[in-house]
């Protein structure tokens, strides 16, 4: 995952909420099968949107405070933040086209 930055509770605020560019956050866990299905898609989106979108992931087991703060009850949950606010929220495996359309809206 060369283009996807792994975050923790410690750096979430700096990397996501204070980011000048929109940020896609993948809330996941290693034991989650659907999360593993989404991972290559998240990497593709990171590569294809490099320069206009920051793409990150946060392991909910290692960083439970951030997951709790955003009410993550099912994973994968993908959220797009813009200006420190949630612009989009997707729960479960999503088609790449749907995610790209949401990214296009926040990066336009």
N, CA, C and O of each residue as an XYZ file, in Angstrom:
432
protein
N       0.834     -1.197      0.000
C       0.000      0.000      0.000
C       0.874      1.255      0.000
O       0.901      2.017      0.967
N       1.567      1.443     -1.079
C       2.506      2.554     -1.193
C       1.844      3.926     -1.107
O       2.441      4.874     -0.596
N       0.632      4.031     -1.597
C      -0.039      5.326     -1.675
C      -0.999      5.584     -0.531
O      -1.594      6.658     -0.440
N      -1.153      4.587      0.353
C      -2.116      4.697      1.450
C      -1.348      4.777      2.766
O      -0.547      3.898      3.087
N      -1.604      5.837      3.519
C      -0.895      6.047      4.783
C      -1.677      5.441      5.943
O      -2.873      5.689      6.091
N      -1.001      4.654      6.756
C      -1.604      4.051      7.948
C      -1.624      5.086      9.070
O      -0.593      5.674      9.398
N      -2.792      5.304      9.652
C      -2.943      6.281     10.737
C      -3.213      5.596     12.067
O      -3.505      4.402     12.127
N      -3.108      6.387     13.133
C      -3.447      5.923     14.471
C      -4.264      7.013     15.157
O      -4.461      8.097     14.607
N      -4.737      6.711     16.364
C      -5.465      7.722     17.136
C      -4.616      8.984     17.306
O      -5.146     10.095     17.302
N      -3.300      8.811     17.455
C      -2.398      9.944     17.727
C      -2.307     10.943     16.575
O      -2.247     12.151     16.804
N      -2.296     10.445     15.341
C      -2.084     11.372     14.214
C      -3.338     11.636     13.373
O      -3.258     12.318     12.352
N      -4.475     11.113     13.783
C      -5.709     11.299     13.006
C      -6.063     12.776     12.853
O      -6.368     13.231     11.751
N      -6.023     13.519     13.944
C      -6.409     14.936     13.877
C      -5.513     15.709     12.913
O      -6.004     16.464     12.073
N      -4.201     15.520     13.034
C      -3.248     16.226     12.181
C      -3.391     15.819     10.719
O      -3.452     16.670      9.832
N      -3.444     14.508     10.475
C      -3.447     13.997      9.104
C      -4.784     14.139      8.395
O      -4.815     14.263      7.171
N      -5.891     14.123      9.130
C      -7.211     14.143      8.502
C      -7.946     15.457      8.764
O      -8.299     16.171      7.826
N      -8.172     15.770     10.022
C      -8.998     16.927     10.351
C      -8.335     18.254      9.993
O      -9.022     19.226      9.677
N      -6.996     18.301     10.043
C      -6.287     19.541      9.716
C      -5.699     19.531      8.307
O      -4.945     20.436      7.949
N      -6.030     18.537      7.516
C      -5.485     18.419      6.163
C      -6.050     19.503      5.249
O      -7.241     19.813      5.289
N      -5.173     20.070      4.428
C      -5.594     21.088      3.460
C      -6.339     20.448      2.286
O      -7.154     21.104      1.635
N      -6.063     19.176      2.016
C      -6.733     18.488      0.911
C      -7.749     17.486      1.458
O      -7.636     17.064      2.608
N      -8.735     17.101      0.652
C      -9.691     16.084      1.099
C      -8.972     14.775      1.439
O      -7.924     14.462      0.875
N      -9.555     14.021      2.369
C      -8.932     12.776      2.834
C      -9.960     11.645      2.817
O     -11.059     11.783      3.354
N      -9.591     10.533      2.196
C     -10.383      9.311      2.263
C      -9.803      8.466      3.388
O      -8.607      8.175      3.398
N     -10.649      8.072      4.337
C     -10.203      7.244      5.455
C     -10.909      5.894      5.370
O     -12.136      5.820      5.305
N     -10.116      4.837      5.372
C     -10.626      3.466      5.366
C     -10.505      2.918      6.788
O      -9.401      2.645      7.258
N     -11.641      2.756      7.473
C     -11.657      2.140      8.802
C     -11.743      0.630      8.579
O     -12.681      0.151      7.942
N     -10.769     -0.121      9.099
C     -10.652     -1.541      8.784
C     -10.062     -2.317      9.958
O      -9.706     -1.736     10.983
N      -9.961     -3.635      9.796
C      -9.261     -4.512     10.739
C      -8.725     -5.708      9.950
O      -9.337     -6.122      8.965
N      -7.581     -6.270     10.375
C      -6.969     -7.365      9.615
C      -7.838     -8.634      9.540
O      -7.705     -9.411      8.594
N      -8.703     -8.845     10.501
C      -9.540    -10.049     10.537
C     -10.798     -9.917      9.674
O     -11.563    -10.874      9.549
N     -11.015     -8.764      9.090
C     -12.244     -8.459      8.337
C     -12.069     -8.822      6.865
O     -11.291     -8.190      6.150
N     -12.806     -9.858      6.412
C     -12.724    -10.292      5.019
C     -13.099     -9.208      4.021
O     -12.343     -8.963      3.080
N     -14.255     -8.542      4.197
C     -14.616     -7.469      3.261
C     -13.581     -6.336      3.242
O     -13.385     -5.694      2.210
N     -12.924     -6.090      4.376
C     -11.872     -5.056      4.413
C     -10.723     -5.439      3.482
O     -10.171     -4.592      2.780
N     -10.373     -6.716      3.483
C      -9.299     -7.180      2.601
C      -9.720     -7.085      1.139
O      -8.883     -6.870      0.262
N     -11.027     -7.246      0.873
C     -11.525     -7.091     -0.495
C     -11.425     -5.637     -0.958
O     -11.143     -5.377     -2.128
N     -11.653     -4.702     -0.059
C     -11.658     -3.271     -0.384
C     -10.240     -2.713     -0.515
O     -10.030     -1.739     -1.238
N      -9.274     -3.309      0.166
C      -7.907     -2.767      0.214
C      -7.300     -2.481     -1.166
O      -6.767     -1.388     -1.360
N      -7.354     -3.405     -2.134
C      -6.778     -3.087     -3.453
C      -7.506     -1.939     -4.143
O      -6.881     -1.155     -4.858
N      -8.803     -1.830     -3.943
C      -9.592     -0.741     -4.511
C      -9.162      0.599     -3.914
O      -9.031      1.591     -4.630
N      -8.946      0.619     -2.610
C      -8.498      1.838     -1.926
C      -7.126      2.252     -2.459
O      -6.871      3.437     -2.669
N      -6.253      1.284     -2.675
C      -4.922      1.567     -3.237
C      -5.046      2.146     -4.643
O      -4.350      3.105     -4.978
N      -5.920      1.578     -5.467
C      -6.140      2.108     -6.823
C      -6.618      3.555     -6.778
O      -6.117      4.408     -7.511
N      -7.587      3.820     -5.914
C      -8.108      5.185     -5.783
C      -7.007      6.141     -5.332
O      -6.946      7.282     -5.790
N      -6.142      5.677     -4.437
C      -5.038      6.515     -3.963
C      -4.107      6.873     -5.118
O      -3.708      8.029     -5.259
N      -3.762      5.892     -5.937
C      -2.871      6.134     -7.079
C      -3.513      7.077     -8.087
O      -2.886      8.028     -8.554
N      -4.774      6.802     -8.417
C      -5.454      7.555     -9.460
C      -5.806      8.984     -9.037
O      -6.022      9.843     -9.892
N      -5.865      9.245     -7.738
C      -6.226     10.577     -7.250
C      -5.071     11.275     -6.539
O      -5.276     12.256     -5.824
N      -3.859     10.767     -6.737
C      -2.672     11.354     -6.105
C      -2.563     12.825     -6.497
O      -2.713     13.179     -7.666
N      -2.304     13.666     -5.516
C      -2.163     15.092     -5.768
C      -3.430     15.880     -5.472
O      -3.369     17.089     -5.248
N      -4.584     15.204     -5.468
C      -5.838     15.901     -5.164
C      -6.545     15.325     -3.946
O      -7.448     15.950     -3.389
N      -6.124     14.116     -3.529
C      -6.779     13.435     -2.419
C      -5.743     12.667     -1.615
O      -4.902     11.968     -2.181
N      -5.802     12.795     -0.301
C      -4.965     11.988      0.582
C      -5.774     10.750      0.952
O      -6.950     10.854      1.300
N      -5.143      9.579      0.878
C      -5.837      8.338      1.207
C      -5.135      7.680      2.392
O      -3.921      7.476      2.388
N      -5.939      7.353      3.410
C      -5.400      6.798      4.647
C      -6.246      5.612      5.089
O      -7.356      5.400      4.601
N      -5.693      4.842      6.027
C      -6.468      3.771      6.638
C      -6.152      3.746      8.115
O      -5.056      4.112      8.539
N      -7.134      3.306      8.898
C      -6.950      3.249     10.335
C      -7.511      1.922     10.845
O      -8.680      1.604     10.628
N      -6.665      1.162     11.521
C      -7.035     -0.129     12.078
C      -7.846      0.122     13.354
O      -7.325      0.671     14.326
N      -9.116     -0.279     13.346
C      -9.986      0.030     14.486
C      -9.576     -0.709     15.755
O      -9.902     -0.267     16.857
N      -8.870     -1.822     15.617
C      -8.392     -2.547     16.799
C      -7.243     -1.806     17.467
O      -7.145     -1.772     18.694
N      -6.373     -1.213     16.652
C      -5.216     -0.479     17.175
C      -5.570      0.944     17.579
O      -4.885      1.540     18.410
N      -6.626      1.491     17.003
C      -7.019      2.882     17.261
C      -8.524      2.963     17.565
O      -9.293      3.533     16.790
N      -8.925      2.388     18.696
C     -10.357      2.338     19.006
C     -10.982      3.694     19.324
O     -12.191      3.861     19.157
N     -10.194      4.657     19.775
C     -10.761      5.954     20.149
C     -11.332      6.687     18.932
O     -12.432      7.235     18.996
N     -10.590      6.694     17.837
C     -11.067      7.359     16.624
C     -12.295      6.637     16.076
O     -13.268      7.275     15.674
N     -12.247      5.311     16.061
C     -13.398      4.537     15.585
C     -14.632      4.844     16.431
O     -15.724      5.015     15.891
N     -14.470      4.915     17.732
C     -15.599      5.208     18.625
C     -16.112      6.630     18.411
O     -17.319      6.870     18.427
N     -15.191      7.567     18.212
C     -15.577      8.968     18.026
C     -16.455      9.156     16.788
O     -17.298     10.052     16.753
N     -16.256      8.310     15.774
C     -17.030      8.422     14.540
C     -18.111      7.354     14.426
O     -18.682      7.159     13.353
N     -18.392      6.664     15.523
C     -19.492      5.707     15.552
C     -19.345      4.556     14.576
O     -20.327      4.107     13.985
N     -18.117      4.077     14.405
C     -17.886      2.972     13.482
C     -18.381      1.679     14.131
O     -17.805      1.210     15.112
N     -19.445      1.111     13.578
C     -19.990     -0.132     14.128
C     -19.871     -1.290     13.139
O     -19.974     -2.453     13.531
N     -19.657     -0.984     11.872
C     -19.458     -1.997     10.837
C     -18.258     -1.588     10.002
O     -18.052     -0.409      9.715
N     -17.467     -2.589      9.617
C     -16.329     -2.303      8.747
C     -16.404     -3.222      7.532
O     -16.962     -4.315      7.620
N     -15.855     -2.795      6.412
C     -15.172     -1.521      6.230
C     -16.148     -0.339      6.209
O     -17.265     -0.434      5.702
N     -15.689      0.758      6.771
C     -16.371      2.036      6.628
C     -15.378      2.982      5.976
O     -14.254      3.142      6.451
N     -15.795      3.600      4.894
C     -14.957      4.571      4.190
C     -15.592      5.938      4.366
O     -16.784      6.121      4.118
N     -14.782      6.897      4.798
C     -15.275      8.258      4.989
C     -14.387      9.222      4.235
O     -13.167      9.066      4.200
N     -15.010     10.220      3.633
C     -14.259     11.280      2.961
C     -14.436     12.541      3.795
O     -15.555     12.981      4.058
N     -13.313     13.109      4.202
C     -13.305     14.342      4.990
C     -12.838     15.488      4.109
O     -11.915     15.337      3.308
N     -13.482     16.626      4.265
C     -13.048     17.845      3.574
C     -13.156     18.986      4.574
O     -14.217     19.213      5.154
N     -12.062     19.698      4.772
C     -12.060     20.797      5.728
C     -12.355     20.338      7.147
O     -12.936     21.086      7.934
N     -11.955     19.107      7.483
C     -12.151     18.580      8.828
C     -13.546     18.050      9.095
O     -13.837     17.601     10.203
N     -14.422     18.095      8.082
C     -15.807     17.631      8.232
C     -16.044     16.397      7.361
O     -15.381     16.213      6.340
N     -16.987     15.563      7.769
C     -17.333     14.390      6.975
C     -18.149     14.848      5.764
O     -19.212     15.451      5.910
N     -17.637     14.553      4.575
C     -18.348     14.893      3.342
C     -19.161     13.700      2.847
O     -20.257     13.872      2.314
N     -18.629     12.500      3.022
C     -19.307     11.274      2.574
C     -18.956     10.143      3.533
O     -17.886     10.136      4.141
N     -19.880      9.184      3.658
C     -19.656      8.016      4.510
C     -20.251      6.807      3.797
O     -21.413      6.825      3.394
N     -19.446      5.757      3.644
C     -19.883      4.521      3.004
C     -19.600      3.365      3.949
O     -18.505      3.268      4.503
N     -20.583      2.487      4.138
C     -20.405      1.315      4.989
C     -20.508      0.080      4.112
O     -21.455     -0.070      3.339
N     -19.525     -0.805      4.237
C     -19.508     -2.027      3.437
C     -18.755     -1.835      2.133
O     -18.297     -0.738      1.813
N     -18.639     -2.910      1.396
C     -17.935     -2.889      0.114
C     -18.744     -2.054     -0.877
O     -19.948     -2.247     -1.041
N     -18.056     -1.127     -1.528
C     -18.699     -0.212     -2.479
C     -18.077     -0.375     -3.863
O     -16.906     -0.738     -3.979
N     -18.854     -0.108     -4.909
C     -18.259     -0.119     -6.248
C     -17.278      1.048     -6.394
O     -17.501      2.136     -5.862
N     -16.208      0.801     -7.113
C     -15.187      1.833     -7.321
C     -15.800      3.090     -7.935
O     -15.448      4.205     -7.551
N     -16.706      2.914     -8.877
C     -17.319      4.060     -9.552
C     -18.036      4.975     -8.552
O     -17.938      6.199     -8.648
N     -18.739      4.394     -7.617
C     -19.469      5.182     -6.620
C     -18.507      5.979     -5.741
O     -18.754      7.143     -5.425
N     -17.415      5.337     -5.356
C     -16.415      6.031     -4.532
C     -15.754      7.150     -5.327
O     -15.553      8.249     -4.810
N     -15.414      6.869     -6.590
C     -14.759      7.888     -7.423
C     -15.680      9.085     -7.633
O     -15.216     10.225     -7.636
N     -16.987      8.842     -7.811
C     -17.924      9.952     -7.979
C     -17.946     10.844     -6.727
O     -18.005     12.069     -6.831
N     -17.897     10.222     -5.561
C     -17.862     10.995     -4.312
C     -16.558     11.776     -4.189
O     -16.554     12.922     -3.740
N     -15.459     11.154     -4.589
C     -14.147     11.831     -4.564
C     -14.171     13.019     -5.515
O     -13.703     14.104     -5.169
N     -14.716     12.816     -6.715
C     -14.785     13.900     -7.694
C     -15.560     15.091     -7.161
O     -15.203     16.234     -7.447
N     -16.611     14.850     -6.392
C     -17.410     15.934     -5.839
C     -16.610     16.772     -4.834
O     -16.745     17.995     -4.807
N     -15.784     16.128     -4.016
C     -15.049     16.885     -2.989
C     -13.753     17.488     -3.522
O     -13.191     18.394     -2.905
N     -13.276     16.992     -4.660
C     -12.018     17.531     -5.199
C     -12.250     18.518     -6.332
O     -11.300     19.124     -6.828
N     -13.494     18.686     -6.745
C     -13.802     19.592     -7.873
C     -13.588     21.044     -7.491
O     -13.798     21.936     -8.313
